[in-house]
Amino acid sequence: MSTGREIRLIEEDEGGWSAIDEDFGVVSCGDTREEALEMLDEAVAVHTGEAGKIITNEDLEEWGLDPDESDEVGVPDVPWLDSADKTA
């Protein structure tokens, strides 16, 4: 039994490929299988610190970004969602 990393390739319905490194939880994509795998290799290298630079709070502040502000997208405040909540 292999103890190597598990990589999944998925051909997307709308075209292109997704490559997933199951061990690191890193996902990338590309127009071809080869491109998706190349992009995944780069993403894993950044994730593991083999490539790239760790971004610090000081870096974010230097770029005019608030490190304490979440970048998660919330539910938009639109009237049609309010009515959907009342009927659900």
C-alpha positions as CSV (number, residue, x, y, z in Angstrom):
1,M,0.0,0.0,0.0
2,S,1.3,3.4,-1.0
3,T,1.9,6.0,1.7
4,G,2.2,8.8,-0.9
5,R,-0.1,11.8,-1.2
6,E,-3.5,11.4,-2.7
7,I,-4.3,13.7,-5.7
8,R,-7.8,13.8,-7.3
9,L,-8.5,15.1,-10.8
10,I,-12.0,16.2,-11.7
11,E,-13.2,17.1,-15.2
12,E,-15.6,20.0,-14.6
13,D,-19.0,20.1,-16.5
14,E,-18.3,23.6,-17.8
15,G,-14.9,22.6,-19.0
16,G,-11.5,22.6,-17.4
17,W,-10.0,20.5,-14.6
18,S,-9.7,20.7,-10.9
19,A,-6.8,19.1,-9.0
20,I,-7.2,18.4,-5.3
21,D,-4.4,17.5,-2.9
22,E,-6.4,15.5,-0.3
23,D,-3.6,15.5,2.3
24,F,-3.1,19.3,2.3
25,G,-6.6,20.3,1.5
26,V,-5.4,22.5,-1.4
27,V,-7.3,22.9,-4.7
28,S,-6.3,24.3,-8.0
29,C,-7.7,24.4,-11.5
30,G,-6.6,24.7,-15.1
31,D,-7.9,24.3,-18.7
32,T,-6.1,21.0,-19.0
33,R,-5.2,18.2,-16.6
34,E,-1.5,19.1,-16.9
35,E,-2.2,22.8,-16.2
36,A,-4.4,21.9,-13.1
37,L,-1.6,19.7,-11.8
38,E,1.1,22.3,-12.4
39,M,-1.0,24.9,-10.6
40,L,-1.6,22.5,-7.8
41,D,2.1,21.9,-7.4
42,E,2.6,25.7,-7.1
43,A,-0.3,26.1,-4.6
44,V,1.0,23.2,-2.4
45,A,4.5,24.8,-2.5
46,V,3.1,28.1,-1.2
47,H,0.9,26.3,1.3
48,T,3.9,24.4,2.8
49,G,6.2,27.4,2.7
50,E,8.5,25.9,0.0
51,A,7.6,28.9,-2.2
52,G,6.2,32.4,-1.7
53,K,6.2,34.6,1.4
54,I,4.0,34.4,4.4
55,I,1.9,37.6,4.6
56,T,1.9,39.2,8.0
57,N,-0.5,41.7,9.6
58,E,2.2,44.3,9.0
59,D,2.1,43.5,5.3
60,L,-1.6,43.9,5.2
61,E,-1.5,47.2,7.1
62,E,1.2,48.5,4.7
63,W,-1.2,47.7,1.8
64,G,-4.0,49.6,3.4
65,L,-5.9,46.5,4.6
66,D,-7.3,45.9,8.1
67,P,-6.0,42.5,9.3
68,D,-8.9,42.2,11.7
69,E,-11.6,42.7,9.0
70,S,-13.0,39.5,7.7
71,D,-12.9,39.0,4.0
72,E,-15.8,36.5,4.1
73,V,-18.8,37.4,2.0
74,G,-21.9,37.7,4.0
75,V,-25.5,37.5,3.0
76,P,-26.4,40.6,1.1
77,D,-29.0,43.0,2.6
78,V,-31.6,42.9,-0.1
79,P,-35.4,43.0,0.3
80,W,-36.1,39.8,-1.7
81,L,-34.1,37.7,0.8
82,D,-36.1,39.2,3.7
83,S,-39.4,37.9,2.2
84,A,-37.9,34.5,1.5
85,D,-36.9,34.1,5.2
86,K,-40.5,34.9,6.3
87,T,-42.0,32.3,4.0
88,A,-39.5,29.5,4.9
